[in-house]
Amino acid sequence: MIVGAQNAFVEFTLIESTPEGRSRSGDIAISVFARHGEFQGRVSPIWFEPDQVASFLAELRTLDGKRQGSSILKNMSSLSDYDPFRFEVRALGALGHIVVCSELLRLNRIEDEWCPSRLNVSFAIDGGDLQSIIIEFNRFFAVRT
């Protein structure tokens, strides 16, 4: 699933989902690739719980209706200083323009230390596209949560 356009986008790819009947049923792991021009990066795996996905989808629907506020897709590492992925869709300004902001983080071990490398990608999307983005996210997460 891709949010954005040809030269500025965030792509979500399913890696695995935990089947029903097992511990952590409904959890999913995805890979994320973000690009803005020649600036690009990938982080994987990122794990999500069903409640985190449901909250994000509800916030997206509210954002679509009010054109105010934001929707943040939280993952199992969101509270960590080394959260590998942040994804936010938010309204910008009084006219309700929509902006996608994404941050990817990868830890690199250099000698005895972990050093973070970060990639931040932000771009505007047409507010009229928000409804189709919601539909795509619902499809992407539907059979996995």
N, C-alpha and C positions, 0 to 999 in steps of 0.2 A: 504494500500500500504506500502511495506517495502523496505527501502534502506539499504543495508548491507548484512551481513551473519548471521548465527545462533547465534553467541555469541556477535556480535557488530552490532547494527542496529538502525535505526530510523523508527518508524511505524506511519503512518498517517491514521486517521480514520475520516470520515465525520460525523459531528454532525447535521448540518442543512445548508440549503442554502435559500437565499431570492428569492422568485419567481418573474418572470417577471411581470411588471405592478405595483409592490409595490415600495415604497421608498427603496433605497439602493439595487435595483434589481441586482442580480449576486454576491452579497457578500456571502461568505461562512464562516462557523465556523468549525474548526477541533479540534480533540484531538491528541496530540503527545505523544508517549511513546518512550523513548530512553534507550538503554542498552549497556553496555560494560562489559562483564563478570557479576559479581554480583552488579556492579554499575548501578543503574537504577532509572528512574523517569518518571512521567507523568505530563502534564500540559494541561488544558482545561478550557474554550474554547479559541481558537485563531482565530481572525477574519481577513479575507483577502478581499481586493477589487479586481475586475477583472483585473485592470491595473497592480497591483502588481504581480499577477500570470503570466500575459502575459510577463512582463519584465523578470521575473525569467526564464520562458521557452525560451525566445529569448537568454538570457545570457547563458543558458545551451547548446543551439545549437552552439553558438559561441565557447564556451569552448570545445565542442566536436570536432569542426573543427580545432581549433588552438592549443589546449593543452596548453594554456596560460591564465592566469587571473582567474576569479572566477565568480560564479553565487550565488547571495544571495536572498533567499526568504524572502521578507519584508512583514510585517503584519501591521495592523492598529495602533499598539502600538510601531512600530519600533523606533520612535523618542523619546520615553519615556525612562527615566533612569530605569524604571521597565518593560522593554520589556520582555514579558513572553517567547519569543521563537526567537532564531536565528538559521538559517540553511544556511550553505554555502557549496558549492561544488567547489573545487579549484584545480588548477594544482600545483604540488609541484616539484621544482627543474627543471633542464635543460631537463630531460628526459620526463617531462610531466606526472609523476605519478599523480593519482587523489586521493584527500583526502576529506572526508566528516567531517565537524565540526558542532556540534549542541550544543546549550546552552538552557537549560530550567530554568526558574526562577519562583519561587512561593513566594508570600509575606505571611508572618506569623505575626499575630498580637500577640505581647507579651506586656501585660499590655496596655500602651497607645502608643506604637510604632509599626511601621511596620518594620519587619526584613526580608530581602531577603534570601532565600535558593536557591543556584544555583547548577545545574548539567551540567557539560561539558563532552561531548562524542566526540571523534575523532577517525577515523579509515580510513585505505586505502581501496580503491576498485580497481578492475582491470579496467584499462582504456578501455578495450574492452567491459565492461559492461555499459559504459556511454550511448551508443545508446539505449539500452533496458530500462535504467532508464528514459531517456527522453520520450520514448514511454509510460511507466507506468505513469509518471507525466501527460502527455497529456491526457491519459485515465481518470486518477483520477480527473483532473480539467475540462475535456471537457464538461460534461453536467451541470456543476455548474457555468461556467463563460460565 
